[in-house]
Amino acid sequence: SDGLCWDGEEPRRGGVNDDSASLEVSAITPARSAYTLSHPVTMDKLRFSSLGLHGRKNEIEVLRGCFDRFVTKLEELEESRSSFYESDNSCDRSCEVVFISGESGTGKTALAESIKERVASCEGTYITGKFDLKLRGPYFGIISLFRELCGEILELRRINSDRYQELCRSIISEVGGEIVLLTNIVPVLEEAIEVPFMPDVVADQGNKEAKERLKYAFLQFFRVITRYFHHLVIVLDDLQWTDALSIELLEMIINNRDISIMFIGIYRSNEVDEAHYLSKTIRDMQDNRGDFEVTELSLGNLDKTICEEILLELLSVDASAATSRLAGICYKRTAGNAFHLLAYLSMLQEQKLLVNLESYNNQPKRWTWDP
């Protein structure tokens, strides 16, 4: 997810390649004037990946606050357990749940990623999974999460062999023979934790007993993982395409008092109505939450002022009448949808309506257009 808001989604409303594009593109003719930049620029192309997250200050503060609360409680629990010979709070844990909603292209994934550095700074672990419209089998998003988690386990093997061996022994011991059910659907797991040869516990994963054992295996696995990967942040994207089994498992993980995690769920609000089982799950969590907080963040489109801020950063210029006019055109064309805005600017660059003059002469680099 590059820069501001690349959600990996094609623009669906006001796309930059439809016939109506000429209405506003015609307002920007190929640059003729020498609009000199006041700041040095060191690139020939717009660098979207270097963009900060604009227009989401309040949401970033809320999300960081959730993570800080999660970490603080974990540290308090660890201190409490180390202070007493026998703790009465052995089942206490720290858990935060955040749901980020908004239409396609509003920067939901980028908002979640805004805490990655904060997680890394306290030696935490940030892992992601993603559901897919075309691949909607049971547990698909959670399986993709497991693949990324396997990468973290392999990294642990590289940097701390003793702790890695201890982790593997704990997983095999606590998950038991049901580990085979997990390796059947996540083959890389077998390599990551060096699963010893075991006979298949349940041949048919489609029967009721096998499904219950699989859920048990998932749950036990997460219980072990959270003991070895502290400050674990789990992000599941595109929850609008989740399945009932995944939702049920997520609820089990979140409600388990032996599992300390921060969970961030991301979904398209325009594809989840009140009847969707995700909506029901969120309502149930809000109504019946016990030892965890549920925070909901809703993202809309950006206003014209924020669109201009993005332009100023991308082009390394100061605000002027020319940048205000360009921002107005971009805002009108994209309605402030962050993904559409960057796609539109990319199109302007490709069509040489927004150009870097060094492509034509040896003058200092500067982006220019007809103001």
Stockholm file with secondary structure:
# STOCKHOLM 1.0

chainA/1-371         SDGLCWDGEEPRRGGVNDDSASLEVSAITPARSAYTLSHPVTMDKLRFSSLGLHGRKNEIEVLRGCFDRFVTKLEELEESRSSFYESDNSCDRSCEVVFISGESGTGKTALAESIKERVASCEGTYITGKFDLKLRGPYFGIISLFRELCGEILELRRINSDRYQELCRSIISEVGGEIVLLTNIVPVLEEAIEVPFMPDVVADQGNKEAKERLKYAFLQFFRVITRYFHHLVIVLDDLQWTDALSIELLEMIINNRDISIMFIGIYRSNEVDEAHYLSKTIRDMQDNRGDFEVTELSLGNLDKTICEEILLELLSVDASAATSRLAGICYKRTAGNAFHLLAYLSMLQEQKLLVNLESYNNQPKRWTWDP
#=GR chainA/1-371 SS CCTTTCCSCCCCSSCTTSTTHHHHHTTSCCCCSCCCCSSCCCCSSCCGGGCCCCSCHHHHHHHHHHHHHHHHHHHHHHHHHHHSSSCSCTTCCCEEEEEEEESTTSCHHHHHHTTHHHHHHTTCEEEEEECCSSCCCTTHHHHHHHHHHHHHHHHHHHHCHHHHHHHHHHHHHHHGGGHHHHHHHCTHHHHHHTCCCCCCSCSCTTSHHHHHHHHHHHHHHHHHHHHHSCSEEEEEECGGGCCHHHHHHHHHHHHCTTCCEEEEEEEEGGGCCTTSHHHHHHHHHHHHCCSSEEEEEEECCCCHHHHHHHHHHHHTCCCCHHHHHHHHHHHHHHTTCHHHHHHHHHHHHHTTSSEEGGGTSSSCCCEECCC
#=GC SS_cons         CCTTTCCSCCCCSSCTTSTTHHHHHTTSCCCCSCCCCSSCCCCSSCCGGGCCCCSCHHHHHHHHHHHHHHHHHHHHHHHHHHHSSSCSCTTCCCEEEEEEEESTTSCHHHHHHTTHHHHHHTTCEEEEEECCSSCCCTTHHHHHHHHHHHHHHHHHHHHCHHHHHHHHHHHHHHHGGGHHHHHHHCTHHHHHHTCCCCCCSCSCTTSHHHHHHHHHHHHHHHHHHHHHSCSEEEEEECGGGCCHHHHHHHHHHHHCTTCCEEEEEEEEGGGCCTTSHHHHHHHHHHHHCCSSEEEEEEECCCCHHHHHHHHHHHHTCCCCHHHHHHHHHHHHHHTTCHHHHHHHHHHHHHTTSSEEGGGTSSSCCCEECCC
//
